[in-house]
Amino acid sequence: MVGHLASNLGVVELTIALHSIFNTPEDKIIWDVGHQSYVHKILTGRKDKMPTLRKFGGLAGFPKQAESEYDSFDTGHSSTSISVALGMAIARDLENEKNHIVAVIGDGALTGGMALEALNHAGAMKTNLIVILNDNEMSISKNVGGISLFLSKARTKKFYTESSRYVKKVVEMLPKGSNFIIRFIRRIKYSIKQLLIPNMLFEDLGFKYLGPIDGHDIGKVENILKISKDLEGPILIHVVTKKGKGYRPAEENPDKFHSASNFDIETGESKKEKIKDYSKVFGEKLVEIASKNKKVVAITAAMKDGTGLEEFAKKFPDRFFDVGIAEQHAVRICRRTCKSWYGTDCSNIFFLLSESF
Ligand SMILES: Cc1ncc(C[n+]2csc(CCOP(=O)(O)OP(=O)(O)O)c2C)c(N)n1
């Protein structure tokens, strides 16, 4: 298969569970980056056409309303799904309809400002809306930034739940009249909870947080989806998945298989002719320039590999900045860095902002 293989292998079980619990096309599923909709396409009558995927006249590599009534939005990269879902939820409420609306967003796409703006708005709206956070710890490369750190803390919830049970047992064993000690232990437990479980953040924004759960356990995912259908207000379900699940080369190199060209299935080796493309030339030249000029830095919006910056990042880690899917912010820090460092604006100096689609 040519296309976004690793992202799709990671959502097989999640997609099956979504389609078994929700009644599409009345209920709406909005895929954020959209390249993870292949399984959804297979399950919604397009299996036989999959060999035509991303070919002229064939199936689109993204959801497309003209292709199927099950595709509720023509997705464009990236971070738009929660806004779209909220818009649909508002329209549904105005029409007094009752269908479910589900946005599926990756941890990479969640670093985009628009997704955070939408969470801010949706939390305050209190309308029924389900956001599924598909957390595979990967953007195209390893996910970066505060949101990513925050999610890795949420994954420690299991540890907290287990230790919490242990604390409860200890408290039960204390003799009667140990109220002060019990209060003290409870306060410490609460502080640890604050530290370890950032679901508080989603909850403080107005969402009910469910999870984290294993996104490859269909039964568990179905159960939590069933529960979410009966809850009122905005819900965030934190699902932990593995990018490339089930195909070893993709599990080991999810970034290489994020968007794969023709490859040998046995070995995972690419069959594409190895030519020096623009990104490679760009990356090599940049390393050459940066070796001579310590003031050259590279800024990327989650596109280190796609823009040929791997070597730069390895050689000059202090001068390499991956800001996440946040182009506006990247441009802003670029202009500011130039001003502070050079006393001039970007346009006058050799400064490279790296981005491509
Ligand atoms: C505005 C914007 N910046 C950067 C990109 C490049 N890009 C496409 S997909 C992607 C990673 C998405 O990661 P995630 O949402 O976690 O989805 P996954 O593929 O891991 O399931 C990036 C950075 C983009 N498409 N749009």
The ligand as a Tripos MOL2 file, in Angstrom:
@<TRIPOS>MOLECULE
LIG
   26    27     1     0     0
SMALL
NO_CHARGES

@<TRIPOS>ATOM
      1 C1         -0.5210   23.0050    9.6260 C.3       1 LIG1
      2 C2          0.2660   21.7600    9.3750 C.ar      1 LIG1
      3 N1          1.5190   21.6410    9.8590 N.ar      1 LIG1
      4 C3          2.2260   20.4980    9.6290 C.ar      1 LIG1
      5 C4          1.6770   19.4860    8.9010 C.ar      1 LIG1
      6 C5          2.4370   18.2110    8.6080 C.3       1 LIG1
      7 N2          1.7940   17.0480    9.2730 N.ar      1 LIG1
      8 C6          0.9150   16.2610    8.6520 C.ar      1 LIG1
      9 S1          0.3670   15.0110    9.6050 S.2       1 LIG1
     10 C7          1.3340   15.4920   10.8770 C.ar      1 LIG1
     11 C8          1.3670   14.6990   12.1530 C.3       1 LIG1
     12 C9          0.0320   14.3800   12.6920 C.3       1 LIG1
     13 O1          0.1730   13.6490   13.8840 O.3       1 LIG1
     14 P1         -1.0820   13.0840   14.6270 P.3       1 LIG1
     15 O2         -2.1760   14.0860   14.6300 O.co2     1 LIG1
     16 O3         -0.6520   12.5830   15.9550 O.co2     1 LIG1
     17 O4         -1.5820   11.9110   13.6950 O.3       1 LIG1
     18 P2         -0.9580   10.4340   13.4830 P.3       1 LIG1
     19 O5         -0.5300   10.4010   12.0490 O.co2     1 LIG1
     20 O6          0.1750   10.2480   14.4330 O.co2     1 LIG1
     21 O7         -2.0800    9.5170   13.7600 O.co2     1 LIG1
     22 C10         2.0710   16.6330   10.5350 C.ar      1 LIG1
     23 C11         3.0330   17.3070   11.4110 C.3       1 LIG1
     24 C12         0.4000   19.6860    8.4190 C.ar      1 LIG1
     25 N3         -0.1600   18.7640    7.6620 N.pl3     1 LIG1
     26 N4         -0.2920   20.8060    8.6690 N.ar      1 LIG1
@<TRIPOS>BOND
     1     1     2 1
     2     2     3 ar
     3     2    26 ar
     4     3     4 ar
     5     4     5 ar
     6     5     6 1
     7     5    24 ar
     8     6     7 1
     9     7     8 ar
    10     7    22 ar
    11     8     9 ar
    12     9    10 ar
    13    10    11 1
    14    10    22 ar
    15    11    12 1
    16    12    13 1
    17    13    14 1
    18    14    15 2
    19    14    16 1
    20    14    17 1
    21    17    18 1
    22    18    19 2
    23    18    20 1
    24    18    21 1
    25    22    23 1
    26    24    25 1
    27    24    26 ar
@<TRIPOS>SUBSTRUCTURE
     1 LIG1         1 GROUP 0 **** ****
